[in-house]
Amino acid sequence: MPKNIHITKKYTKVIDNPIALFWFYILVNMAPSLYFAITQPIDIIGKLVIILFPLGLYMTIFSLFKNSGAWLLLCFPLIFLHAFQIVLFYLYGEDVIAADMFLNVATTNTSEINELLGSLLPSIVLVCALYIPPLVLAILQWKKKNYLDRFFRRQTLRPALLLLMASLLLSFFSVNKNTGSFAFKHEVYPINTLYNLQFAVNKWNRIKQYPETSKDFYFQAHRKDTQHTERQIYVLVIGETSRADNWQLYGYNRKTTPNLRNQNNLYVFEDALTQSNTTHKSVSIILSDVEAKDYNNIYQKKGIIQAFKEAGFKTICLSNQAENASFIEFFTKDADIYKTIRTTDTKTGITVNHYDEELVALMEEEIEQNSGDLFILLHTYGSHFNYMERYPSEFKNFVPDQVNSVSRSYRKELVNAYDNTILYTDFFLSKTIKSLEQTQAKVALLYTSDHGEDLFDDNRNKFLHASPTPTYYQLRIPFIMWFSDGYINQNTSRMHAVGQNRKKPISTNTVFHTMLHAAHIQTDYLKQELSLVSETLVTEPRMYLNDHDIAVPYLKMNLKKEDFDMLEKNNIQE
């Protein structure tokens, strides 16, 4: 018999062997759990639980039905979660699919997905290679009615149930080295992923009810002094994915902020951290008086725009962000005038790319057309990946910046492209300041970013942001304020406070209180101890809003040695 015919027959027997397929299906389902057992900060007993529980679970599931191929196809949603989890491993190297990631999927658009997936080819190839073959085999098995016999299923079910019971018993003696506890809903895959999915769905439903739960809320805000002759303009600029370490203003060795470096009346806050590394939570904190420790109050409250409206300001929101049915959209659309230049096709979800400087021309137009005192919110697209799409060709200062795939081998190009986005942000902010100077109004401007970004900075090979475990690079953000001469001359005590406070440790929860206090707005919701223009600013241990919306001291967020080294190097305080 020819050799190739022999191999073909042997291969056919393996395909037609329901027992071999049974174990193959279990093996591919176990792939994420095996990786978790290696990477998670769990003791040896906990690692056994991480392996034994899903093994017993999958053996039980596939033993209950004679057609295991059909059952694998019915479990396709679970296969999809496996694939999602493996892509996450590729990006972050650890961590389960977070509730925030499910919410990010719900609030993102097709353009952002395409930009990211186009750069994750290696992980996508791996996922396809791992899960397409078992799905094809399952279809063939289903069609051939290639069933497991009752004896094998009965004999397999017994040890499967024993594995489940053993894992439950061992869990009482397991410990997460970071938290000192152990819980299935946090430690054991796929239970933790399903728990996070349920948490995300419940949160999404609460967000959709926000217009009803917050409709009766008012700040009862008013201005202490309304007898003034000069026009007042207060501007809040929210950056996107900008990390302080790549700003020349923060000691970076590249000239990424040449304009701001020479800007008069500019105050740089040297030690600023975000309270969340996800946009939908970080920006909602920036735009409201809630913070990490009372974030769940957000469902009953309105944002900073409402406070300025109550105090008699005309409010304007100009955005380069796509609408996404999150708190960000609810807060920004409260403005008297709301415009977004990043429109989304309702059928395809594709957005049209615009550069942030277009917001400046819109701002100038609105300032000219709307007399009186103004509060202006500019929500930029900043340094959001894909970096090369965020700046015009004349800002290709750092080259090469062409990135063919997201991998450490392209780190030089990624950093060059990212630095070009910071250079463009510097141009955008300086252009904004020049426009405001020409108004001759009393002006206060605050800029900060929602979070930072990983750029394959160390041996962990982390990239992007929003990882369930944050890093130093995702936490540390630029935070600056600029004041017109007119504002400085009439607010001596506030300017003295700014000079005192710029070296103190702060977080994004200071934005709301700083802007209201700078504008002389009074409300019971204003906390002067959180205002950067207050001489009574109180510094306290900084908090981080974790994946389940619980405030945790940021130093307790499973930071690694590499993070602590950078915190110490840059004198970042607790």
N, C-alpha and C positions, 0 to 999 in steps of 0.2 A: 504494500500500500504506500503510495507517495506520502512524503512527510507532511506536505501542506494539507492533504485531506485528513490525516490523522489529527493534526492540530485543530482543524475546523470542527471535527466531530467532538473532540474533547471540550472545545470552547462551547459548543452547543449544549453539551451535557451540563456544564456549569450554569449556563443561562436558564436551562430548564429545571435546575435543582432548586426547589422552593426553600429548602433549609439553608443553602448557600446564600440565596437572595435575602432571606430573613436576617441573617447575621450581617450581610452587607448593608442593608437598610439601617440597622441599628448602629453600625460603625459610622456611617456618614452623618447620622443624627447626633452622634456623640462628639463630633469634631470640636464644636465650641466648648463643650464641658471639659474636654481634655486640655484645651488651651487655658481655660480658667483655672484648672487645678495647678497648672505650672506657674501662672502669673500672679494670682491673687495673694494678698498678705494674710493667709490663713495658716493655722498650725496643721500638722500632719494629719490629725484626726479629721479636721475640717476638709482637707483635701480629699480624704477618702469619701466623705459625705458628698462632695461636689461630683465625684465620679459614680459612686454607688447608687445615688438616688435617680439620676437620669437613666442609668443603665437599667435599673429595675423598672423604671417607668416605661421605657421604650420596649423592653422585653414583655411587659404586661400588655401594653397596647397591641403589639404585633402578635401576641399569643391568643388574643381574644377572637381573632377573625381568621378564617381559613385562607382568605385571599389577601395576603399581606401586601401585594402590589396595589390592589384597589385601596387599601387602607393608607398606603404611603401617599397616593394621589389625593385622598381626602385630607391628609395632613399637610397639603401644600402651603397653607398660611404659616405653619410652623417652619417649613423649609425656607420660606421667604424671610422669616425672622433669623434663621441660621445665617442666611446670606448677608443680611443687614449687619449681623453681629461680626461676621468675618471681615467685612469692609471696615467696620469700626476698629477691629484689631489692627488692620493695615494702617489706619489713620493715627490711632492713639497708642497702640501697643498693649492696651489693657482696658478694663472697665466694661460693664454691661451697657446695653442700649438704655439710655436715660429717658426719663419721662420728657425732659426738655427736648430731646432729639425727635421724639414722636411729634411734639408740638411744633418743632422747627419744620418738619415735613409738611405739617398742615398749614403753616404760615408762609412757606417759601413759594417761589414761582418757577415756571419751567426754565426760564433763562438761567437762574441760579443753579438749578439742578443740572442743566446741561453743562455749565461751566465747570462744575465740580466733577461730575461723572466722566467727562472727557479727559480728566487728568488722573483718574483712578483706574486706568486700564489694567495694571497688574492684578489688583484685587478682584476686579470684575472677571478677568480671565480665570483666576483661581476659583472663584465662586461657580462659574459656569462648568469648569472641569470637574468640580466636586459634586455638583448637584444635578446637572443635566443627565449624566449616565444613569443614576438610579431612577430618575423619573422616566427615562426611556424604557429601562428594564421593567419598571412597574407597569407601564402601558402594555408591553408585550406579555407580561405575566397575566395581566387582567384579561387580555384577549384570548390567551391560550387556556385560561381557567386552570392555571397551574397551582393547585392548592396544597396547603400544609395539611398533613393528616392529623387526626384528633389526638393520637397518642403523643406525638411530638409537642403539640400545643399544650397538652395537659402536663407533660413532664417539664416543659419550660416555664409554665406559669408558676409552679411551686417555688423554684429558686428566685424567680422575679419578685414574688411577694416577700420572700425572705430578705432580699436585697433592700426593698423599700423599708421594711421594718427595721433592719439593721441600721440604715442611714438615719432614720428618725431617732433611734436610740443614741447613736454616736453623736448626733447634733447637739445633745445636751452637754457633751464634753468637748465641743469644738469652740475655737476662739478666733475672732478676727483680731490680728495683732494691732491694728490701728484703733479699733473701737472698744476692744475688750469684751465684745459680745458676739453672738452668732444668731442669725435669723434666716430662715429659708427665703423669705421674700426679698432679702438683700444679697445673700451670698450664693444661692444655688440656682444655676441656670437649668431649665428655662423659666423656673418659677419667678425669679427676679425680673426678667423681661416682661412676663405677662402681668406682674404686679405694676410695673412702671407703665405699661400700656393702659391698664385700667385707671391708674392715677391720672394719666394724660387725658384720657377720654372724659373723666369726671371734671377735670379742670377746664377742659375745652367747653363743656356744657355750661359751667359756671361763667366763663368768659362771655359766652353768647347771651347770657341773661343779664350782663352788666348794665345795659341801658335801662333796664327795669329796676335793678337793685340799687342804682346810684341816682335815680332821677330826682329824688328829693334832697340831694346833698347840696349844701352851700357853705362857703368858707366864711360868710359874713365879713368879707374883706373890705377895707376902706383905706384911704390914704390919710396919713397923719397931717400932712401939709399940702393942701390943694391950692394955696395962694402962691403961685409962682409965675414968672413971666417967660422964662426960657422953656423951650420945648424939651421933653424928656423922651428918650428912646432907650429901651432895654432889649438887648439881643442875646438870645441863647442859641449857641451853635453846637449841635450834637454831631460828633465825628463817628466814624464807623471803622472798627477793627484797627485802631491806631495804637501802637504800643510806644511808651515813652523812650525805650532803649534805642530807638532808631531816629530820635529827634536830636538834632545838633544842640538844641536848647538844653537837653538833658545830658550832655557830655558825649554824645555819639561822635565818632571820629570822621564822619562824613558831613559835608555841608548840605544838609537836608532842610535846614530852616534859615537860610541866609537873610530873608526879609524880616522875619520876626525877631531875629537876633539883634537887629538894629532898630527895632520899633520902640518909639518912646511910649511911656506910660503903660508898659506891658509888665505884668506880674506872673511869674512862673511858680507854681506850687510844686515843690520838688518831690513830695512823698504822697502821691495819690494812688489809690487802689479802687478798682471797681467792686461793687457788691455782688456782681453776677457776671459770668463769662458768656451769657446768652443774651442776644439782642432784645428779645421780647420782654425779658425781666429787667435787664439793666436799664433800658430806656424808660420803662414804666416807672422805675424808681427815680430816675432823673426828672421825669415829668410830673411827679406827684410828691406829696409829703410822706408817703410810706417809705419804709426802709426794710432791710433784711429782717429785723426783729419783730416787725408788725406787718409783714407783707400781706397777710391774708385780709387785712382791712381794705385792701385796694378794691374789692368788689363793691364796696359801698361808697367810695369816694370819687371825686373828680380831680382834675389835674391843674397844673400851674396856670394854664391858659384861662381856666374858669376864675381863678383867684385874681388875675390881672383884669379880667373883664369886670368883675364885681367892683374893683377899685377904680374903674372909670377909664381904663386904657382901651384903645382900639387894638385888637389882637390879630396878628397875621402869621400864618404858618405856610412856609414855602419848603417843599420837600423834594428830594431826589430819591426817595424810597418808594417802592411799590406798596400799594395798600394790601393789608394782610389780615384784616378782621381780628386784630389783637388789641390790647389796651393802648398800644401806640396810636392806632388809627382812631380809637374812641377819643383819646385825649387831644390829638392834633386837630381833629375835625370839629372840636368845640370852638375853634377860632372864628372870628368874624369873617375873615378871609382865609380860605384854604385852597392851596394849589399844589399839585404834584406834577413834576415834569417827567416822572418815570411811569408812563402809562402802560397798562397791561392789556394784551389782547384777551378778551373774555373766553374765546374758543381755544386758543393754543396755550395761553399762560405766558407767552413770550413778551418780554418788556423791551422797550427801545432804550438803548444806552444813551445817557446824557452826562456831560461833564458838570461837576459841581459849580463851576464859575457862572453857569447860566442862572444860578440862584441870585447872584449879585445884581444882575440887570433887573431881574424881577423885583428884588428888594428896593432898588432905586426907584423903580416905577411906582411901587406901592407907597413909598415914603412921600413921593411927590404928589400922589393923588389923594392921600389921606392925611389931612391936617390933624393937629393935636398930638397928644402923647400916645406912643406906640409900644407894644410889646411884640417883638418879632422872633419867631422860632425858625431856624434854618436847620433842616435835617439832611445831612449830606450822605453820600455813598462812599466817601473817603477811600479807605484801603481794603475794601471788600474784595475777596478773590472772585474773579480772575484779575490779578493786579494790573496786567497789561492793558485792560479795558478801562482803567480809571484815570488815565492821563493822556493828553494830546501828544503828538509826536515830538513837539518842541521840548517836552519835558523828559525825553529819553536821555537823561544825563548820565545815568549809570548803566553801562552796557557790558556784555550782552544781557538782554532782558527777555529773550525769547525762551519760553518754557514749553518743552514738548511733553513732559509728564511730571507728575508730582512724585519725586523721589529725592533722596539725599544727593544723588549724583548731579542733580540740577539745582542744588542749594545756591550756588553763586548767582545763577540767573534769577531764581526766586527772590533772593535778597535784593538784587539790583532793581528788579521790577517793583518790589515793595518799597524800596527807598525812593524810587521815582514817584510813588503815590504820596509819600510824605512831603517831598519837594513840591508837588502840586498842591497839597493841602496848605503848605506854607504860602504859596502864591495866592490861593483862594482866600485865606484868612487876611493876608495883608491887603488884598484888593477890597475885601469887605470893610476893613478898618478905614481905608482911604475914603471909601464912599460915605461912611458914617461921619468922618471928620468934616466932610464938606457940608453936612447938614447944619452945622453950627449949633446943634442941640447938646444938651447934657446927655451923655451916652455912657452906658456900662455894658460891656460885652463879656460873656463867659463862654469858653470853649472847653469841652472835654469829650472823650471818646467813650463809647459804650463798654468796650473791653479791648484787650490786646490780642496777640496772635503768636502762635508757635511757628518757627521757621527752621525746623531741623537744627535747633540750637545746640544740642548736646547728644550724648550717646543714646538717649531715649528715642530719638528720631520722631519726635512729635511735630505735627503740622496742623494748621488752622486753629480753631478755638472751639468752645462749647463742649469740651471733653468733660465727662462726669467728674473727673478729678482735675481741678485747674492746675495751672503752672504759674510760676513767677511771671513769665512773659505774657500770659493771658490776664493777669491781675493788675500789673502796673500800667498806668495810663497817663497820657499828658493831660494837664489841667492848667489853663491859663486864663487870666482876666486882663481886659484892656479898658481904660477909662479916658474919656475926653478931658481936655483941659478944664472945660466948664464944670464938669462933674467933680473933678479933683478940687477945684477952687472952692466949691460950696459944700464939700463933704469931708472936712478935715479929719474928724474923728474916725470916720469909716476908712479913709485911706491910711490912717495910722494903723488901724487894725489889720488891714490887708498886708502891710509891711511886716507886722508882727507874726501873722499867721502863715505866711507863704512857706515856711520851713517845717510846719507842723504836720503830723500824719493825718490825712483826711481820706474820705471816701465819697462816692457819688451821691450818698444821701445828703450831702451838704448843698446840692445845687438849688433845690426848691427854696430853702430857707435863705440862702445867700441872695438869690434874685429878688425875693420879696423884700428883704431887709434893705438891699441896695436901692430899691424903688420906694422906700418909706411906706410900705404897705403894712397895715396892721390887721391881724386876725389871731384868734386863739390857737390856730394851727401853726403859727410861726414859732419856731424854736430858735431864739437868738444864740443859744449855746451851740447851734449847728451852722451858724452864719459865718462866712469867711470875712465879712465886713464888720464883724462884731468883736469888740475887745474882750467879750466874755465867752469866746469860743472854748468849748471843753473838748479835750481829746480823750478818747477812751478806746479800749481794745476793739479793733475793727472786725466787723462781722461779714460773713459771706452767706449768701442765700443758696442753700444746696438744692439738689435735684427735686426734693420733696417739699420745697418751700419752707425749710427750717433754717433759722439763723444759727450759724456755727462760727466760732472764731476762725479766721482764715488760716491760722497756723495749725488748726486741727483738721484741715481738709486733705489729709494724706499727701501733703507736700513731700517731695523727695530731697535728698541731699543736694542735688543740683539746684533746686529752688532755694534752699536755705543758704547756699553759697552765694547766690546772686542777691538775695535779700541783704546779707551781711555786707557784700561788696558795695552795694548802693545805699547803705545806711537806712534801709527801710525798717521802720519801727513796727511794734506790735499794734 
